[in-house]
Amino acid sequence: MSLAIIGFYHGNRSEHFKRIAEVSQIFDGANFSPDGIFSLFSGDEKKYFENFKNIRQAYDDVFVIKCSRNKFDEETAESLYGAETGGTCVFADEDKAAEAAGEFIKTLNEKYGVKYGKSVFKVFGVAEEKLSEVAETLSKNGVKILISGKNLDYKAEIVYDDKSTKMDFDEVQKKFVGALKDRIYATEDMSLAETLVRLLKLRGRKFSCAESFTGGSVAAEIVSVSGASEVFYEGIVAYNERAKEERLGVDEKSIETRKPVSAQVAGEMVEGLIAGGKAEVAVSTTGIAGPNSDDSGFPVGLCYIGLAVDGDIKVFKYVFDGDRRDVIEKGTKTALFSAIAALKNI
């Protein structure tokens, strides 16, 4: 079999290419990797009909992403060229392309009698380039590793079909786990927050967080999980220096001498959280999200994350890149992952 994706565009090519990449990844995930991907301008009707004809004749199956700004007459196209080429062709509106691709895969599975499966791993804190390199190196004999995600948090899908041997699949999976080790936080498609809530329930611990530069994002992630009320005690956004002192007991001298963005302050913030004995696991965040630094002169992206587990307090230093939104997201996810990693070792 041979599969082609056609994407018609008229205007914003950036969104157009992003949509084609998304659809291509969906087909990859089902082990129907496209043999050809075509990006065609929809402004010239005669030309794009001719292009459609040539592609339709060259490939067994074709998936077409239509352009909303230019009506593509699929009935005319198929009546002219479909009968002479055979195969299967599907036309999808651009805003529903991903959904249509999923449905088309079902058709292809029935058509070719292909059975496939996959295993899922959630990975955190590995550079995307390194993760992609690992995936490319380990993929073999019809077993593929597909990577998706951003800002340190990724999903790896190890996909195999009925032409792959169990030995090949097991080997790829074993090597992948060995290469990532403690950076794998889940073996199913779960978020960091879902994983943390599950672990807290399993370990019988309560959780609290004190946030500065993340502005409540850690707490928001936790409460988005059903059943979080069983394990989440409190979340405090102590953005102002005085709030850190009054709500968390941070020493004024620590802020004056070490600055608010410091390991000392992050440690005192998390210590204040567990002082009342209501939560056994806690995290704190203090940092500079940007786009500008504060009067400390510290670089944008610098942050400290405090972690307390059963009375043991640690502080970790990070420097995240990206814009303000990226820095906050990376800090939020890193705080969640820090708690997960600690709970796994209890």
C-alpha positions as CSV (number, residue, x, y, z in Angstrom):
1,M,0.0,0.0,0.0
2,S,1.0,3.6,-0.5
3,L,-0.4,6.6,1.3
4,A,-0.3,10.3,0.4
5,I,-1.3,13.4,2.3
6,I,-2.4,16.5,0.4
7,G,-2.7,19.8,2.1
8,F,-4.2,22.8,0.3
9,Y,-3.3,26.2,1.6
10,H,-4.3,29.8,0.9
11,G,-2.6,32.3,3.2
12,N,-1.0,31.3,6.5
13,R,1.5,28.6,5.6
14,S,2.8,28.3,9.2
15,E,-0.6,26.9,10.4
16,H,-0.9,24.9,7.3
17,F,2.4,23.0,7.8
18,K,1.6,22.6,11.5
19,R,-1.7,20.9,10.6
20,I,0.0,18.6,8.0
21,A,2.6,17.6,10.6
22,E,-0.1,16.8,13.2
23,V,-2.0,14.6,10.7
24,S,1.2,12.9,9.6
25,Q,2.1,12.0,13.2
26,I,-1.4,10.5,13.7
27,F,-0.8,8.2,10.7
28,D,2.7,7.4,12.0
29,G,1.2,6.4,15.3
30,A,-1.0,3.8,13.6
31,N,2.0,2.5,11.5
32,F,0.6,4.0,8.3
33,S,3.5,6.4,7.7
34,P,2.8,8.6,4.6
35,D,4.8,7.8,1.5
36,G,4.2,11.2,0.2
37,I,3.2,14.6,1.6
38,F,2.2,17.4,-0.7
39,S,1.5,21.0,0.0
40,L,-0.5,22.7,-2.8
41,F,-1.6,26.3,-3.3
42,S,-5.4,26.4,-3.7
43,G,-5.6,29.6,-5.7
44,D,-5.2,28.0,-9.1
45,E,-8.1,25.7,-9.7
46,K,-6.8,24.2,-12.9
47,K,-3.4,23.5,-11.5
48,Y,-4.6,21.9,-8.2
49,F,-7.0,19.7,-10.1
50,E,-4.1,18.5,-12.2
51,N,-1.9,18.0,-9.1
52,F,-4.6,16.1,-7.5
53,K,-5.0,13.8,-10.5
54,N,-1.3,13.0,-10.6
55,I,-1.1,12.2,-6.9
56,R,-4.3,10.2,-7.0
57,Q,-2.9,8.1,-9.8
58,A,0.4,7.5,-8.0
59,Y,-0.8,6.4,-4.6
60,D,-3.2,3.7,-3.4
61,D,-4.8,5.9,-0.6
62,V,-5.0,9.7,-0.3
63,F,-5.9,11.9,2.6
64,V,-6.8,15.5,1.5
65,I,-6.9,18.5,3.9
66,K,-9.1,21.1,2.3
67,C,-8.6,24.8,2.6
68,S,-11.5,26.8,4.1
69,R,-10.7,29.9,2.0
70,N,-11.1,28.0,-1.3
71,K,-13.9,25.4,-1.8
72,F,-12.4,22.3,-3.3
73,D,-15.0,20.3,-5.3
74,E,-14.2,16.8,-4.1
75,E,-17.1,15.3,-5.9
76,T,-15.9,16.6,-9.2
77,A,-12.4,15.6,-8.5
78,E,-13.3,12.0,-7.5
79,S,-15.7,11.6,-10.4
80,L,-13.0,12.6,-12.8
81,Y,-10.1,10.7,-11.4
82,G,-11.3,8.4,-8.6
83,A,-12.8,5.7,-10.8
84,E,-9.7,5.3,-13.0
85,T,-7.3,5.0,-10.1
86,G,-9.2,3.0,-7.5
87,G,-7.9,3.1,-3.9
88,T,-9.4,5.2,-1.2
89,C,-9.6,9.0,-0.9
90,V,-10.9,11.0,2.0
91,F,-11.4,14.8,2.1
92,A,-11.3,16.5,5.5
93,D,-12.1,20.1,6.5
94,E,-8.9,21.7,7.9
95,D,-10.4,22.3,11.4
96,K,-11.4,18.6,11.6
97,A,-8.4,17.0,10.0
98,A,-7.1,15.2,13.0
99,E,-10.5,13.6,13.8
100,A,-10.9,12.6,10.1
101,A,-7.4,11.1,10.1
102,G,-8.4,8.9,13.0
103,E,-11.5,7.7,11.2
104,F,-9.5,7.1,8.0
105,I,-7.1,4.9,9.9
106,K,-10.0,2.6,10.9
107,T,-10.9,2.3,7.2
108,L,-7.3,1.4,6.3
109,N,-7.1,-1.1,9.1
110,E,-10.2,-2.9,7.7
111,K,-8.9,-2.6,4.1
112,Y,-5.5,-4.1,4.7
113,G,-6.3,-6.3,7.7
114,V,-3.5,-4.6,9.8
115,K,-3.5,-5.1,13.5
116,Y,-1.3,-2.9,15.6
117,G,-0.7,-1.9,19.2
118,K,1.4,0.4,21.3
119,S,2.8,1.1,24.7
120,V,3.0,4.5,26.2
121,F,5.6,6.1,28.4
122,K,5.6,9.7,29.9
123,V,9.0,11.2,30.1
124,F,10.1,14.4,31.9
125,G,13.2,16.5,32.0
126,V,15.0,15.2,28.9
127,A,16.1,17.5,26.1
128,E,13.8,17.1,23.1
129,E,16.8,16.6,20.8
130,K,18.2,13.8,23.0
131,L,14.8,12.1,23.2
132,S,14.3,12.2,19.4
133,E,17.8,10.8,19.0
134,V,17.0,7.9,21.3
135,A,13.7,7.3,19.5
136,E,15.4,7.3,16.1
137,T,18.3,5.1,17.2
138,L,16.1,2.4,18.8
139,S,13.3,2.2,16.2
140,K,13.8,-1.0,14.1
141,N,12.0,-3.7,12.1
142,G,8.6,-2.0,12.1
143,V,8.7,-0.9,15.7
144,K,8.7,2.9,15.9
145,I,9.0,5.3,18.8
146,L,6.9,8.5,18.3
147,I,7.6,11.5,20.5
148,S,5.2,14.4,21.2
149,G,5.0,17.1,23.9
150,K,6.8,20.3,24.9
151,N,8.5,22.1,27.7
152,L,10.3,19.1,29.2
153,D,7.1,16.9,29.3
154,Y,6.9,14.3,26.6
155,K,4.8,11.3,25.5
156,A,6.7,8.4,23.9
157,E,4.6,5.9,22.0
158,I,6.3,2.6,21.0
159,V,4.1,1.4,18.1
160,Y,4.2,-2.0,16.5
161,D,2.0,-3.9,14.0
162,D,1.4,-7.6,13.3
163,K,4.4,-7.7,11.0
164,S,6.7,-6.9,13.9
165,T,8.0,-9.7,16.1
166,K,7.4,-9.7,19.9
167,M,11.1,-10.0,20.3
168,D,11.7,-6.8,18.4
169,F,9.1,-4.9,20.4
170,D,10.3,-6.2,23.7
171,E,13.9,-5.3,22.8
172,V,13.0,-1.7,21.8
173,Q,10.9,-1.2,24.9
174,K,13.6,-2.6,27.2
175,K,16.3,-0.4,25.6
176,F,14.1,2.7,25.7
177,V,13.4,2.2,29.4
178,G,17.0,1.6,30.1
179,A,18.1,4.8,28.3
180,L,15.6,7.0,30.1
181,K,15.5,5.3,33.5
182,D,14.2,7.6,36.3
183,R,13.0,10.2,33.8
184,I,10.0,8.0,33.0
185,Y,7.2,9.0,35.4
186,A,4.3,6.9,34.0
187,T,3.7,3.9,31.8
188,E,0.4,5.1,30.5
189,D,-0.9,8.4,29.1
190,M,-1.2,10.3,32.4
191,S,-0.3,13.9,33.2
192,L,2.2,14.9,35.9
193,A,-0.6,16.0,38.1
194,E,-2.5,12.8,37.7
195,T,0.5,10.8,38.5
196,L,1.3,12.8,41.6
197,V,-2.3,12.5,42.9
198,R,-2.2,8.8,42.3
199,L,1.1,8.4,44.2
200,L,0.0,10.6,47.1
201,K,-3.1,8.3,47.5
202,L,-0.9,5.2,47.3
203,R,1.6,6.5,49.8
204,G,-1.1,8.0,52.1
205,R,0.4,11.5,52.1
206,K,-1.1,15.0,52.0
207,F,0.3,17.7,49.6
208,S,0.7,21.5,49.9
209,C,2.4,24.0,47.7
210,A,3.7,27.6,48.1
211,E,4.2,29.5,44.9
212,S,5.7,32.7,43.8
213,F,6.7,32.9,40.1
214,T,4.4,30.0,39.1
215,G,1.5,32.0,40.5
216,G,-0.8,29.1,41.5
217,S,-0.1,26.9,38.4
218,V,1.0,24.0,40.6
219,A,-2.2,24.1,42.6
220,A,-4.3,24.5,39.5
221,E,-2.7,21.4,37.9
222,I,-3.4,19.4,41.1
223,V,-7.1,20.5,41.5
224,S,-7.7,19.7,37.8
225,V,-7.4,16.0,38.7
226,S,-10.6,14.2,39.9
227,G,-10.2,13.1,43.5
228,A,-7.5,15.6,44.4
229,S,-9.4,16.7,47.5
230,E,-8.3,13.4,49.1
231,V,-4.6,14.5,49.1
232,F,-4.4,18.2,48.5
233,Y,-4.3,20.3,51.7
234,E,-3.5,23.8,50.6
235,G,-1.9,26.1,48.0
236,I,-0.5,29.5,48.8
237,V,0.5,32.1,46.2
238,A,3.0,34.2,48.1
239,Y,4.0,36.6,45.3
240,N,5.0,39.6,47.4
241,E,8.0,39.5,49.8
242,R,5.9,40.4,52.8
243,A,3.5,37.6,52.0
244,K,6.4,35.1,52.1
245,E,7.2,36.5,55.6
246,E,3.7,36.7,57.0
247,R,2.1,33.6,55.4
248,L,5.1,31.2,55.4
249,G,7.4,32.5,58.1
250,V,10.3,33.3,55.7
251,D,12.9,35.3,57.7
252,E,13.1,39.0,56.6
253,K,16.9,38.8,56.8
254,S,16.9,35.9,54.3
255,I,15.1,38.1,51.8
256,E,17.3,41.1,52.4
257,T,20.6,39.2,52.3
258,R,19.9,36.3,49.9
259,K,17.2,37.9,47.8
260,P,13.7,36.5,47.3
261,V,14.9,34.3,44.4
262,S,17.3,32.1,46.4
263,A,17.8,28.6,47.7
264,Q,17.5,30.0,51.3
265,V,14.1,31.5,50.6
266,A,12.7,28.5,48.7
267,G,13.8,26.3,51.6
268,E,12.1,28.5,54.2
269,M,8.9,28.7,52.1
270,V,8.5,24.9,52.0
271,E,9.5,24.6,55.6
272,G,6.7,27.0,56.5
273,L,4.3,24.8,54.6
274,I,5.0,21.7,56.6
275,A,5.4,23.4,60.0
276,G,1.8,22.8,60.9
277,G,2.0,19.1,60.3
278,K,-0.9,19.1,57.9
279,A,1.0,17.9,54.8
280,E,3.9,15.5,54.5
281,V,4.8,16.4,51.0
282,A,5.2,20.0,49.8
283,V,6.8,22.1,47.1
284,S,7.8,25.8,46.8
285,T,8.7,27.9,43.8
286,T,10.5,31.2,43.6
287,G,12.1,32.5,40.4
288,I,12.3,35.1,37.7
289,A,9.8,34.4,34.9
290,G,10.7,37.4,32.8
291,P,10.7,39.0,30.3
292,N,12.8,41.3,32.5
293,S,14.9,40.5,35.6
294,D,14.3,42.2,38.9
295,D,16.7,44.5,40.8
296,S,18.7,41.5,41.9
297,G,20.3,41.3,38.5
298,F,19.8,37.5,38.4
299,P,19.1,36.1,34.9
300,V,15.6,35.5,33.6
301,G,14.6,31.9,33.9
302,L,16.5,31.4,37.2
303,C,14.4,29.6,39.8
304,Y,14.6,27.5,42.9
305,I,12.2,24.7,43.8
306,G,11.9,23.6,47.4
307,L,10.8,20.0,48.2
308,A,9.8,18.6,51.6
309,V,9.0,14.9,52.1
310,D,8.3,13.6,55.5
311,G,10.4,16.4,57.1
312,D,13.4,16.1,54.7
313,I,13.9,19.4,52.9
314,K,15.8,19.8,49.6
315,V,16.2,22.8,47.2
316,F,16.9,22.5,43.5
317,K,18.2,25.3,41.2
318,Y,17.2,25.6,37.6
319,V,17.6,28.1,34.8
320,F,14.8,27.7,32.2
321,D,14.9,29.1,28.7
322,G,11.9,30.5,26.7
323,D,9.5,33.3,27.2
324,R,7.5,34.0,30.4
325,R,4.9,31.4,29.7
326,D,7.5,28.8,29.0
327,V,9.4,29.5,32.1
328,I,6.3,29.3,34.3
329,E,5.2,26.1,32.6
330,K,8.6,24.5,33.0
331,G,8.8,25.5,36.7
332,T,5.3,24.2,37.4
333,K,6.0,20.8,35.8
334,T,9.4,20.5,37.4
335,A,7.9,21.1,40.8
336,L,5.3,18.3,40.2
337,F,8.0,16.0,38.9
338,S,10.2,16.6,41.9
339,A,7.4,15.4,44.2
340,I,6.7,12.4,42.0
341,A,10.4,11.3,42.0
342,A,10.6,11.6,45.7
343,L,7.4,9.7,46.4
344,K,8.6,6.8,44.1
345,N,11.5,6.3,46.4
346,I,9.5,6.1,49.6
